[in-house]
Amino acid sequence: MLILLTNDDIALIILGICILPILILMVYAIIVALRKNRARSREREESIRVSEDDSQRQLFLELFGGKDNIETVNVQMSRVSVAVKDLEKVQTEELKEMGATGVLLVGKVVKCSFGDRAPYIYKLLKEDKQGGKND
């Protein structure tokens, strides 16, 4: 049996042979990236759980005007929202130097975007606001 292939058929076969490995490599790269991201996320969560760094806690408390200036602390994904009593005591420029990509002042609420560090900073501020460390 003789198979007759035209030039168009041959071109499609060659194109398929060239594109298939590229697609396989792309899928592999995406899977590797997702696994690394998941591993980094687990390491970050573990470091947050284990962290006993009081100097970081004191630093962030000072940036928000002290322990007595903080009323409530909330976290929304990558943003930490802190309701303060006196907005003048908050050091917005220093918050940016500490890694906040954006600082938004809304009334008496300071909203800081910290990316992946937001849960860690929230934990530091919340534990101190509750009067001690949680386990």
C-alpha positions as CSV (number, residue, x, y, z in Angstrom):
1,M,0.0,0.0,0.0
2,L,1.4,3.3,-1.1
3,I,0.7,6.4,0.9
4,L,0.7,9.5,-1.1
5,L,1.6,12.7,0.8
6,T,1.4,16.1,-0.6
7,N,3.8,18.9,0.3
8,D,1.1,20.4,2.6
9,D,0.8,17.1,4.5
10,I,4.6,16.8,4.9
11,A,4.7,20.5,6.2
12,L,2.0,19.8,8.7
13,I,3.8,16.6,10.0
14,I,7.1,18.5,10.4
15,L,5.3,21.4,12.1
16,G,3.7,19.0,14.5
17,I,7.0,17.3,15.2
18,C,8.6,20.7,16.0
19,I,5.7,22.1,18.1
20,L,5.1,19.0,20.3
21,P,8.4,19.1,22.2
22,I,8.0,22.8,22.8
23,L,4.5,22.3,24.3
24,I,5.9,19.4,26.5
25,L,8.7,21.7,27.7
26,M,6.3,24.5,28.5
27,V,4.0,22.2,30.5
28,Y,7.1,20.9,32.3
29,A,8.3,24.4,33.1
30,I,4.9,25.4,34.5
31,I,4.8,22.3,36.7
32,V,8.3,23.0,38.0
33,A,7.4,26.6,38.7
34,L,4.3,25.7,40.6
35,R,6.1,23.1,42.7
36,K,8.9,25.7,43.6
37,N,6.3,28.3,44.5
38,R,4.4,25.8,46.7
39,A,7.7,24.8,48.4
40,R,8.6,28.5,49.0
41,S,5.2,29.1,50.4
42,R,5.6,26.2,52.8
43,E,9.0,27.4,53.9
44,R,7.6,30.9,54.4
45,E,4.7,29.6,56.5
46,E,7.1,27.5,58.6
47,S,9.3,30.5,59.2
48,I,6.3,32.5,60.3
49,R,5.3,29.8,62.7
50,V,8.8,29.4,64.1
51,S,9.7,33.1,64.2
52,E,10.3,34.5,67.6
53,D,11.9,37.8,66.5
54,D,10.9,40.5,68.9
55,S,13.1,43.1,67.2
56,Q,10.9,42.8,64.1
57,R,7.8,43.1,66.2
58,Q,9.1,46.2,68.0
59,L,10.2,47.8,64.7
60,F,6.8,47.5,63.1
61,L,5.1,48.7,66.3
62,E,7.3,51.8,66.2
63,L,6.5,52.4,62.5
64,F,2.7,52.3,63.3
65,G,3.2,54.8,66.2
66,G,3.6,52.4,69.1
67,K,1.5,49.7,70.7
68,D,-1.0,52.2,72.2
69,N,-1.6,53.8,68.8
70,I,-2.9,50.6,67.2
71,E,-6.6,49.9,67.5
72,T,-7.2,47.0,65.1
73,V,-5.1,44.9,62.6
74,N,-6.5,43.1,59.6
75,V,-5.0,41.3,56.6
76,Q,-6.5,41.1,53.1
77,M,-4.3,38.9,50.9
78,S,-1.1,41.0,50.4
79,R,-2.3,44.0,52.4
80,V,-2.1,44.8,56.1
81,S,-4.7,47.3,57.3
82,V,-4.0,48.9,60.7
83,A,-6.6,51.2,62.3
84,V,-4.7,53.8,64.4
85,K,-5.7,56.4,66.9
86,D,-3.2,59.1,65.7
87,L,-2.2,59.2,62.1
88,E,0.6,61.7,62.7
89,K,2.6,59.0,64.6
90,V,2.7,56.6,61.6
91,Q,6.0,56.7,59.8
92,T,4.8,56.1,56.2
93,E,8.2,56.6,54.5
94,E,9.9,54.1,56.8
95,L,7.1,51.6,56.1
96,K,8.0,51.9,52.4
97,E,11.7,51.4,53.3
98,M,10.7,48.2,55.2
99,G,9.2,46.7,52.0
100,A,5.7,48.2,51.6
101,T,5.1,48.6,47.9
102,G,2.3,51.0,48.7
103,V,1.0,52.9,51.7
104,L,-2.6,54.2,51.6
105,L,-4.1,56.4,54.3
106,V,-7.9,56.2,54.5
107,G,-9.3,58.1,57.4
108,K,-7.5,56.6,60.4
109,V,-6.7,53.3,58.6
110,V,-3.2,52.7,57.2
111,K,-3.2,50.1,54.4
112,C,0.2,48.8,53.5
113,S,0.8,46.4,50.6
114,F,3.6,43.9,51.7
115,G,3.1,41.1,49.2
116,D,4.0,37.7,50.5
117,R,5.2,39.1,53.8
118,A,1.7,40.5,54.8
119,P,0.6,37.4,56.8
120,Y,3.9,37.5,58.8
121,I,3.6,41.2,59.6
122,Y,-0.1,40.8,60.5
123,K,0.9,38.0,62.9
124,L,3.6,40.2,64.5
125,L,1.2,43.1,65.0
126,K,-1.8,40.9,66.0
127,E,0.1,38.9,68.6
128,D,1.4,42.0,70.2
129,K,-2.1,43.6,70.2
130,Q,-3.5,40.6,71.9
131,G,-1.0,40.9,74.6
132,G,1.3,38.0,73.9
133,K,2.3,35.3,71.5
134,N,-0.2,32.7,70.3
135,D,0.8,29.1,69.7
